[in-house]
C-alpha cells in the first residue's frame, strides 16, 4: 500500500492526542509499521502523581548500523476550536496547506519519517542495517512517562542506536533553513530576601528587603556569564519575576522574592553554574543581605553533536532538495534530544515552525513532500555502505 506524507499526516491529525491522551495516533502508526514488517511495541509508563502515558517503539532489521527516528504524537490543546478557520482535528487542506493541531509540531514530521522509511524499505527490503521509531505521547506535558523511560525500556531489551534524527520543527522561515545540532541547557533559581515588616513612616523599626534583593540581582546581572562558543551563543540569565506580595503602599514588606532562568551553553554544567550563581550572590550580599537561594532540579543540560559525517548526510540531503545550505544551530528551547543524546548522536530537522502551538497551525503540503524526500535521501546515504 502506498503511504504518502500527506495521507499519513492527515490520519495523524485526525487523532485528538492532546497530552496525555493517545487519541488513536500511536495505534495508527503501529498498524502502518507492522504492515511494513516492523516489530512494534506499545509500552505504557506510570509515575505517581502523573497520568499513565502510551508510547511506541518499532524496529525493522537486526543489523547495524541502526538509524533511529524520534518524535512525539502528543499535542498541546487547540484552545477555542471556534477561533480556528478549520477543524483543529479535521486534517483539512486549503490553499495548498494542511491545517490541524500538530501539523508542524510534530505529526507532520512523523508522517514524513514514516513515508521515507516505508519507501526506502520497499526499494531495499534486505538492506544492511536497521531503522527504528521511538515515539512518545508525553513531550508537550511533564515529559516524565515518555522518552526518558522509553529509552530505558529499549536499553533494557538490549537495543543500541548509532544515530538519531528528531523531527521537531527546526526551520524558522522556510524548509532548509536550519539543523539543530545541539541545545542549550535550562536552569531555574529562586531568591528569597528576608526583612521585617513595618510602617513606612517608621523605617527604623522595619527592614525593607527590596533594596537587598535589588543588590543581589545587580550582582547576578552585572557581568556576562560567558562570551559564547563556536556553536553556542553566550549563556543568558533572565529575571522572570519579582514579588513582594504587598498590596499596601504604606507597609514595608516582610520579604521579597525573585525568580530567574538561565539558558546556558556547553561551557557550563548545572553544578558549575549553580556554584557561580552562589559566588555572585555571596559577593553581592556581603554581610548585610539575608537571603536564601533555591535551585530547581533540571534534566535540561547543554549538549552538542559536533559537525561530522552524519550531520553532513543531512545537510547534503537538504541542499540537494531545497538548494539551501542549512545553518547548524543550537538555538531555541529544550527538546527530547537532551535525553536521546545520552545514548547516541542526535540531530534535529523538521518542518517550518512558524505556526506551532498557534490557532490555525498548518503546514504547506509541498513541504511535507520535500521533507519526506530529504529523509529518504538521508536513508540512501546512511545505508550506502
C-alpha positions in Angstrom: 0.0 0.0 0.0 1.3 3.5 -0.9 1.6 5.9 2.0 2.1 9.5 1.0 3.4 12.0 3.6 0.1 13.9 3.2 -2.2 10.9 3.8 -0.2 9.9 6.8 -0.2 13.4 8.2 -4.0 13.7 7.7 -4.6 10.4 9.5 -2.5 11.5 12.4 -4.0 15.0 12.7 -7.5 13.4 12.9 -6.4 11.7 16.1 -7.1 14.0 19.1 -4.0 13.1 21.0 -3.8 16.1 23.4 -1.3 15.2 26.2 -1.7 12.7 27.8 -4.3 11.1 25.6 -3.2 8.7 22.9 -6.1 9.6 20.8 -5.6 6.8 18.2 -2.3 8.2 16.9 0.0 5.5 18.1 -2.4 2.8 17.1 -2.4 4.2 13.6 1.4 4.3 13.5 1.5 0.7 14.8 -0.8 -0.6 12.1 1.1 1.1 9.3 4.6 0.0 10.5 3.5 -3.6 11.3 2.2 -3.9 7.8 5.6 -2.9 6.5 7.4 -5.5 8.6 8.4 -3.6 11.7 8.4 -5.2 15.1 6.3 -2.8 17.2 5.9 -2.4 20.9 3.5 -0.1 22.8 4.8 0.3 26.4 2.8 2.3 28.9 4.7 4.1 31.7 3.5 5.4 35.0 4.6 7.7 37.8 2.8 8.7 41.0 1.1 12.0 40.5 1.2 11.9 36.7 -1.1 10.3 34.2 -0.2 7.0 32.5 1.3 7.5 29.0 1.3 5.3 26.0 4.5 5.2 23.9 5.7 3.3 20.8 8.9 1.6 19.8 9.4 -0.1 16.4 12.3 -1.6 14.6 12.9 -3.0 11.1 16.0 -5.1 10.7 18.5 -6.6 13.2 21.9 -5.5 11.7 24.0 -2.4 12.2 24.1 0.5 11.6 20.9 1.5 13.4 19.3 4.8 12.5 16.5 5.9 14.8 13.7 8.3 14.0 12.3 10.0 17.1 9.3 12.2 17.8 6.0 12.7 19.7 2.4 12.4 18.8 1.0 14.3 21.7 -0.1 17.9 21.0 -1.0 20.9 23.0 -4.7 21.7 23.4 -6.2 23.6 20.4 -7.7 26.2 22.6 -11.1 27.6 21.5 -11.9 25.5 18.4 -14.3 28.2 17.2 -11.4 30.5 16.6 -9.9 28.1 14.1 -10.7 28.6 10.5 -10.9 24.9 10.1 -11.4 22.0 12.5 -8.2 21.6 14.5 -8.6 17.8 14.3 -10.0 17.7 10.8 -6.8 17.4 8.7 -8.3 19.7 6.1 -6.4 21.1 3.1 -7.0 24.7 1.9 -4.8 26.9 -0.3 -2.1 24.2 -0.5 -1.8 24.0 3.3 -2.8 21.2 5.7 -4.5 22.6 8.9 -4.6 20.9 12.3 -3.1 20.8 15.7 0.2 19.1 15.4 0.6 19.8 11.7 4.2 21.0 12.3 4.7 20.1 15.9 5.1 17.3 15.1 2.8 14.9 13.4 3.7 16.3 10.0 7.4 15.4 10.7 6.4 11.9 11.9 4.4 11.4 8.7 7.4 12.4 6.6 9.7 10.0 8.5 7.3 7.2 8.1 6.8 7.8 4.4 10.6 8.0 3.8 11.2 4.8 5.8 8.5 2.8 4.1 9.6 3.9 0.6 13.2 3.1 1.4 12.3 -0.4 2.8 10.1 -1.0 -0.2 13.0 -0.4 -2.5 15.7 -2.0 -0.3 14.0 -4.8 1.8 17.2 -6.5 2.5 19.4 -3.5 3.3 22.3 -4.0 5.8 21.2 -2.1 8.9 18.1 -1.2 10.9 15.6 1.6 11.0 13.7 2.4 14.2 10.9 4.7 15.5 10.9 6.0 19.1 7.6 7.9 19.5 6.3 9.2 22.8 3.0 10.6 23.9 4.5 12.7 26.7 6.6 15.5 25.2 4.3 18.5 25.5 3.4 17.6 29.1 5.6 16.8 32.1 7.9 14.6 30.0 8.1 12.0 32.8 6.5 8.9 31.3 7.8 9.4 27.8 11.2 9.5 26.0 13.3 9.0 29.2 11.5 5.8 30.2 11.1 4.6 26.6 14.9 4.8 26.2 15.5 2.9 29.4 13.0 0.3 28.3 14.7 -0.1 24.9 18.1 -0.4 26.5 16.8 -3.0 28.9 15.9 -5.0 25.8 19.5 -4.7 24.6 18.7 -2.1 21.9 21.7 0.2 20.9 21.4 3.1 18.5 24.1 4.5 16.2 22.4 7.8 15.3 19.1 9.6 15.7 17.0 12.1 13.7 14.4 14.0 15.8 11.8 15.6 13.6 11.0 18.8 15.6 10.1 21.9 13.5 13.6 23.4 13.3 13.2 25.9 10.4 12.3 29.5 11.2 11.2 30.6 7.8 11.5 28.0 5.1 12.4 24.4 4.7 16.1 24.0 4.6 16.9 27.0 6.9 18.3 25.2 9.9 19.5 22.0 11.5 19.7 21.8 15.3 23.0 20.1 16.3 22.6 20.9 20.0 20.5 22.7 22.6 21.2 25.0 25.5 20.6 23.8 29.0 18.0 25.4 31.3 18.4 26.1 35.0 15.9 28.0 37.2 16.7 29.6 40.6 14.6 31.4 43.2 15.9 34.0 45.7 14.2 34.9 48.9 15.4 38.0 50.8 14.2 38.3 54.4 13.3 41.6 56.0 11.0 42.9 58.7 7.5 44.2 58.1 6.7 47.7 59.3 5.2 51.1 58.8 6.8 53.2 56.0 6.8 56.2 58.4 8.9 54.3 60.9 11.6 52.7 58.8 13.9 52.3 61.8 11.5 49.8 63.2 11.5 47.7 60.0 13.9 46.2 57.5 13.0 46.6 53.8 14.1 43.5 51.8 13.6 45.2 48.4 16.9 47.1 48.3 18.7 43.9 49.3 17.0 41.9 46.5 18.0 44.7 44.0 21.6 44.3 45.1 21.6 40.6 44.6 20.0 40.8 41.2 22.5 43.5 40.2 25.3 41.2 41.3 23.9 38.4 39.1 23.5 40.6 36.0 26.4 43.0 36.0 28.8 40.6 34.2 28.1 38.2 31.4 28.2 34.5 32.3 30.4 33.9 29.2 31.1 35.1 25.7 29.7 32.1 23.8 31.5 29.3 21.9 31.9 28.2 18.3 28.5 26.6 18.2 26.6 28.4 21.1 25.5 31.9 21.9 26.5 33.4 25.2 24.7 32.0 28.2 21.7 34.2 29.2 20.2 34.9 32.6 16.8 36.5 32.7 14.9 37.6 35.8 11.4 36.5 35.2 9.5 37.5 38.4 10.0 39.9 41.3 7.3 39.6 44.0 6.7 41.1 47.4 3.0 40.2 47.8 2.3 43.6 49.3 -0.9 45.4 48.3 -0.4 48.3 50.7 1.6 51.5 49.8 2.3 52.3 53.5 3.7 48.9 54.6 7.3 47.8 54.3 7.1 44.1 53.2 8.5 41.3 55.2 10.2 39.5 52.3 11.0 39.9 48.6 11.3 37.1 46.1 12.7 36.8 42.6 12.9 34.0 40.0 15.4 33.7 37.2 16.1 31.3 34.4 19.4 30.7 32.7 19.8 29.2 29.2 23.3 28.0 29.2 25.8 26.7 26.7 28.3 23.8 26.9 30.8 25.8 29.0 28.7 25.0 32.0 27.1 22.1 33.8 24.2 22.7 36.2 26.6 22.1 39.1 29.2 24.6 37.9 26.6 27.2 37.0 25.0 26.9 40.4 28.4 27.4 42.1 28.9 30.6 40.0 25.4 31.9 41.0 26.1 31.2 44.7 29.5 33.0 44.4 27.9 36.1 42.8 25.2 36.3 45.4 27.6 35.9 48.3 29.7 38.7 46.9 26.7 41.0 46.3 25.1 40.2 49.7 28.2 41.0 51.8 27.3 40.9 55.5 24.1 42.8 55.2 21.6 41.0 53.0 19.9 37.9 54.4 18.8 35.6 51.6 18.1 32.0 50.6 18.7 30.5 47.2 16.8 27.5 45.8 17.9 26.0 42.5 15.3 23.7 40.9 16.4 20.3 39.6 16.9 20.2 35.9 17.3 17.5 33.2 18.0 20.1 30.5 21.8 20.0 30.1 23.6 21.7 27.2 24.8 19.3 24.5 26.3 19.3 21.1 26.5 16.8 18.2 29.7 18.1 16.5 29.5 18.5 12.7 30.5 15.1 11.3 29.7 12.7 8.5 26.2 12.1 9.9 25.4 15.8 10.1 26.9 16.0 6.6 24.4 13.4 5.3 21.5 15.6 6.5 22.9 18.9 5.3 23.7 17.4 1.8 20.2 16.0 1.5 18.7 19.3 2.4 20.8 21.2 -0.1 20.1 18.7 -2.8 16.3 19.1 -2.3 16.0 22.8 -1.4 19.1 24.4 -2.8 19.8 25.9 0.7 22.8 25.3 2.8 21.2 24.9 6.3 22.6 26.7 9.3 23.9 24.5 12.1 22.2 25.9 15.2 21.9 25.3 18.9 19.2 28.0 19.5 15.7 27.6 20.8 14.3 25.9 23.8 14.7 22.3 25.1 13.5 19.2 23.3 13.6 15.4 23.9 17.0 15.4 22.1 18.5 16.2 25.5 17.6 12.7 26.6 18.5 10.9 23.4 22.0 12.3 23.2 22.9 10.2 26.2 22.6 7.1 24.0 23.7 8.3 20.5 24.4 11.4 18.5 21.2 13.2 17.7 20.3 15.8 15.1 17.0 17.7 14.8 15.5 18.6 11.5 11.8 19.0 10.6 9.2 21.4 9.2 8.8 25.2 9.4 7.8 26.1 13.0 6.1 29.5 12.5 2.6 28.3 13.4 3.4 25.7 16.1 1.1 25.9 19.1 -0.9 28.7 17.4 -4.5 28.9 16.2 -4.7 27.6 12.6 -1.4 25.6 12.9 -0.7 24.5 9.4 2.0 23.2 7.0 2.5 23.6 3.3 1.6 20.3 1.5 4.7 20.8 -0.7 6.9 20.9 2.4 5.6 17.5 3.5 6.7 16.0 0.2 10.1 17.8 0.3 10.8 16.8 3.9 10.0 13.1 3.1 12.3 13.3 0.2 15.1 14.8 2.4 14.7 12.0 4.9 14.7 9.4 2.1 18.0 10.9 0.7 19.5 10.6 4.2 18.5 7.0 4.4 20.0 6.3 1.0 23.3 8.0 2.0 23.4 6.5 5.5 22.9 2.9 4.4 25.0 3.2 1.2 27.8 1.1 2.9 
